[in-house]
Amino acid sequence: MVEQDFKDLAEAGVTLLGEVGLGSVKAGYEAKEMVGWARKYGIQSTIHTGGPSIPGSGLIDKDVVLEADADVIGHINGGHTALSEQHVCELCEKSSRAIEIVHNGNEKVAIAAAQAALQLKCPHRVILGTDGPAGSGVQPLGMLRLIALLSSLGNIPPELAFCFATGNTARIRNLNCGLIEVGRAADFVFMDKAQHSAGRDLLDSIQRGDIPGVGMVMIDGIVRCGRSRNTPPATEIPSTTSHA
């Protein structure tokens, strides 16, 4: 691809560039040039990190990630095979870009990456994802499970883990949701601790490793569903009242 291609993509409304490293562009210097063109025209880029995930892809090591300098270090904990903890922590330290931690990756390295971001005082760079659908399939409740994992085994405050998944992701990905602000989409998930969890409340239950119970989902300001059948039942279920 040449610079004009990125200009054409931007004019066509494209704002996100697929994973660098899954196609024919694998050299850091080559990727850096294209990432620069994408950034020039307002297109956000993400780079594959770790071992190959699909036929034709290859290892993208820390040096390639740093040289390419994409906007998001995609699945820093591997998709599926992770770099060493040392190299992942080095990426957190030497790059200023967003750090994506995913469910479909190495869980031990996921915790190391989150803890490194806290130690480096840059939790605002961490975003969460599932990296699905992927070869391993689609894991139900992947985001909630990742939040519980980071909080319980990584000793990350649960409220901060929720921020990784919501507000941080919204700001870095330029989404209209994920934050409660005037003008943003009125999309909400109402949840409470699962019934009979040992936790005192929602946050304590997550820090103990339990996933929460979802009691209601609102999209565009309209209640779309009540109690989830895919999570354990919530201790308290929200209710609605109509006003004449």
Secondary structure as a PSIPRED ss2 file (coil, helix, strand):
# PSIPRED VFORMAT (PSIPRED V4.0)

   1 M C   1.000  0.000  0.000
   2 V C   1.000  0.000  0.000
   3 E H   0.000  1.000  0.000
   4 Q H   0.000  1.000  0.000
   5 D H   0.000  1.000  0.000
   6 F H   0.000  1.000  0.000
   7 K H   0.000  1.000  0.000
   8 D H   0.000  1.000  0.000
   9 L H   0.000  1.000  0.000
  10 A H   0.000  1.000  0.000
  11 E H   0.000  1.000  0.000
  12 A C   1.000  0.000  0.000
  13 G C   1.000  0.000  0.000
  14 V C   1.000  0.000  0.000
  15 T C   1.000  0.000  0.000
  16 L E   0.000  0.000  1.000
  17 L E   0.000  0.000  1.000
  18 G E   0.000  0.000  1.000
  19 E E   0.000  0.000  1.000
  20 V E   0.000  0.000  1.000
  21 G C   1.000  0.000  0.000
  22 L C   1.000  0.000  0.000
  23 G C   1.000  0.000  0.000
  24 S C   1.000  0.000  0.000
  25 V C   1.000  0.000  0.000
  26 K C   1.000  0.000  0.000
  27 A C   1.000  0.000  0.000
  28 G H   0.000  1.000  0.000
  29 Y H   0.000  1.000  0.000
  30 E H   0.000  1.000  0.000
  31 A H   0.000  1.000  0.000
  32 K H   0.000  1.000  0.000
  33 E H   0.000  1.000  0.000
  34 M H   0.000  1.000  0.000
  35 V H   0.000  1.000  0.000
  36 G H   0.000  1.000  0.000
  37 W H   0.000  1.000  0.000
  38 A H   0.000  1.000  0.000
  39 R H   0.000  1.000  0.000
  40 K H   0.000  1.000  0.000
  41 Y C   1.000  0.000  0.000
  42 G C   1.000  0.000  0.000
  43 I C   1.000  0.000  0.000
  44 Q E   0.000  0.000  1.000
  45 S E   0.000  0.000  1.000
  46 T E   0.000  0.000  1.000
  47 I E   0.000  0.000  1.000
  48 H C   1.000  0.000  0.000
  49 T C   1.000  0.000  0.000
  50 G E   0.000  0.000  1.000
  51 G C   1.000  0.000  0.000
  52 P C   1.000  0.000  0.000
  53 S C   1.000  0.000  0.000
  54 I C   1.000  0.000  0.000
  55 P C   1.000  0.000  0.000
  56 G C   1.000  0.000  0.000
  57 S C   1.000  0.000  0.000
  58 G C   1.000  0.000  0.000
  59 L C   1.000  0.000  0.000
  60 I E   0.000  0.000  1.000
  61 D C   1.000  0.000  0.000
  62 K H   0.000  1.000  0.000
  63 D H   0.000  1.000  0.000
  64 V H   0.000  1.000  0.000
  65 V H   0.000  1.000  0.000
  66 L H   0.000  1.000  0.000
  67 E H   0.000  1.000  0.000
  68 A H   0.000  1.000  0.000
  69 D C   1.000  0.000  0.000
  70 A C   1.000  0.000  0.000
  71 D C   1.000  0.000  0.000
  72 V E   0.000  0.000  1.000
  73 I E   0.000  0.000  1.000
  74 G C   1.000  0.000  0.000
  75 H C   1.000  0.000  0.000
  76 I C   1.000  0.000  0.000
  77 N C   1.000  0.000  0.000
  78 G C   1.000  0.000  0.000
  79 G C   1.000  0.000  0.000
  80 H C   1.000  0.000  0.000
  81 T C   1.000  0.000  0.000
  82 A C   1.000  0.000  0.000
  83 L C   1.000  0.000  0.000
  84 S C   1.000  0.000  0.000
  85 E H   0.000  1.000  0.000
  86 Q H   0.000  1.000  0.000
  87 H H   0.000  1.000  0.000
  88 V H   0.000  1.000  0.000
  89 C H   0.000  1.000  0.000
  90 E H   0.000  1.000  0.000
  91 L H   0.000  1.000  0.000
  92 C H   0.000  1.000  0.000
  93 E H   0.000  1.000  0.000
  94 K H   0.000  1.000  0.000
  95 S C   1.000  0.000  0.000
  96 S C   1.000  0.000  0.000
  97 R C   1.000  0.000  0.000
  98 A E   0.000  0.000  1.000
  99 I E   0.000  0.000  1.000
 100 E E   0.000  0.000  1.000
 101 I E   0.000  0.000  1.000
 102 V E   0.000  0.000  1.000
 103 H C   1.000  0.000  0.000
 104 N C   1.000  0.000  0.000
 105 G C   1.000  0.000  0.000
 106 N C   1.000  0.000  0.000
 107 E H   0.000  1.000  0.000
 108 K H   0.000  1.000  0.000
 109 V H   0.000  1.000  0.000
 110 A H   0.000  1.000  0.000
 111 I H   0.000  1.000  0.000
 112 A H   0.000  1.000  0.000
 113 A H   0.000  1.000  0.000
 114 A H   0.000  1.000  0.000
 115 Q H   0.000  1.000  0.000
 116 A H   0.000  1.000  0.000
 117 A H   0.000  1.000  0.000
 118 L H   0.000  1.000  0.000
 119 Q H   0.000  1.000  0.000
 120 L C   1.000  0.000  0.000
 121 K C   1.000  0.000  0.000
 122 C C   1.000  0.000  0.000
 123 P H   0.000  1.000  0.000
 124 H H   0.000  1.000  0.000
 125 R H   0.000  1.000  0.000
 126 V E   0.000  0.000  1.000
 127 I E   0.000  0.000  1.000
 128 L E   0.000  0.000  1.000
 129 G E   0.000  0.000  1.000
 130 T C   1.000  0.000  0.000
 131 D C   1.000  0.000  0.000
 132 G C   1.000  0.000  0.000
 133 P C   1.000  0.000  0.000
 134 A E   0.000  0.000  1.000
 135 G C   1.000  0.000  0.000
 136 S C   1.000  0.000  0.000
 137 G E   0.000  0.000  1.000
 138 V C   1.000  0.000  0.000
 139 Q C   1.000  0.000  0.000
 140 P C   1.000  0.000  0.000
 141 L C   1.000  0.000  0.000
 142 G H   0.000  1.000  0.000
 143 M H   0.000  1.000  0.000
 144 L H   0.000  1.000  0.000
 145 R H   0.000  1.000  0.000
 146 L H   0.000  1.000  0.000
 147 I H   0.000  1.000  0.000
 148 A H   0.000  1.000  0.000
 149 L H   0.000  1.000  0.000
 150 L H   0.000  1.000  0.000
 151 S H   0.000  1.000  0.000
 152 S H   0.000  1.000  0.000
 153 L C   1.000  0.000  0.000
 154 G C   1.000  0.000  0.000
 155 N C   1.000  0.000  0.000
 156 I C   1.000  0.000  0.000
 157 P C   1.000  0.000  0.000
 158 P H   0.000  1.000  0.000
 159 E H   0.000  1.000  0.000
 160 L H   0.000  1.000  0.000
 161 A H   0.000  1.000  0.000
 162 F H   0.000  1.000  0.000
 163 C H   0.000  1.000  0.000
 164 F H   0.000  1.000  0.000
 165 A H   0.000  1.000  0.000
 166 T H   0.000  1.000  0.000
 167 G H   0.000  1.000  0.000
 168 N H   0.000  1.000  0.000
 169 T H   0.000  1.000  0.000
 170 A H   0.000  1.000  0.000
 171 R H   0.000  1.000  0.000
 172 I H   0.000  1.000  0.000
 173 R H   0.000  1.000  0.000
 174 N C   1.000  0.000  0.000
 175 L C   1.000  0.000  0.000
 176 N C   1.000  0.000  0.000
 177 C C   1.000  0.000  0.000
 178 G C   1.000  0.000  0.000
 179 L C   1.000  0.000  0.000
 180 I C   1.000  0.000  0.000
 181 E C   1.000  0.000  0.000
 182 V C   1.000  0.000  0.000
 183 G C   1.000  0.000  0.000
 184 R C   1.000  0.000  0.000
 185 A C   1.000  0.000  0.000
 186 A C   1.000  0.000  0.000
 187 D C   1.000  0.000  0.000
 188 F E   0.000  0.000  1.000
 189 V E   0.000  0.000  1.000
 190 F E   0.000  0.000  1.000
 191 M E   0.000  0.000  1.000
 192 D E   0.000  0.000  1.000
 193 K C   1.000  0.000  0.000
 194 A E   0.000  0.000  1.000
 195 Q C   1.000  0.000  0.000
 196 H C   1.000  0.000  0.000
 197 S C   1.000  0.000  0.000
 198 A C   1.000  0.000  0.000
 199 G C   1.000  0.000  0.000
 200 R C   1.000  0.000  0.000
 201 D C   1.000  0.000  0.000
 202 L H   0.000  1.000  0.000
 203 L H   0.000  1.000  0.000
 204 D H   0.000  1.000  0.000
 205 S H   0.000  1.000  0.000
 206 I H   0.000  1.000  0.000
 207 Q H   0.000  1.000  0.000
 208 R C   1.000  0.000  0.000
 209 G C   1.000  0.000  0.000
 210 D C   1.000  0.000  0.000
 211 I C   1.000  0.000  0.000
 212 P C   1.000  0.000  0.000
 213 G E   0.000  0.000  1.000
 214 V E   0.000  0.000  1.000
 215 G E   0.000  0.000  1.000
 216 M E   0.000  0.000  1.000
 217 V E   0.000  0.000  1.000
 218 M E   0.000  0.000  1.000
 219 I E   0.000  0.000  1.000
 220 D C   1.000  0.000  0.000
 221 G C   1.000  0.000  0.000
 222 I E   0.000  0.000  1.000
 223 V E   0.000  0.000  1.000
 224 R E   0.000  0.000  1.000
 225 C E   0.000  0.000  1.000
 226 G C   1.000  0.000  0.000
 227 R C   1.000  0.000  0.000
 228 S C   1.000  0.000  0.000
 229 R C   1.000  0.000  0.000
 230 N C   1.000  0.000  0.000
 231 T C   1.000  0.000  0.000
 232 P C   1.000  0.000  0.000
 233 P C   1.000  0.000  0.000
 234 A E   0.000  0.000  1.000
 235 T C   1.000  0.000  0.000
 236 E C   1.000  0.000  0.000
 237 I C   1.000  0.000  0.000
 238 P C   1.000  0.000  0.000
 239 S C   1.000  0.000  0.000
 240 T C   1.000  0.000  0.000
 241 T C   1.000  0.000  0.000
 242 S C   1.000  0.000  0.000
 243 H C   1.000  0.000  0.000
 244 A C   1.000  0.000  0.000
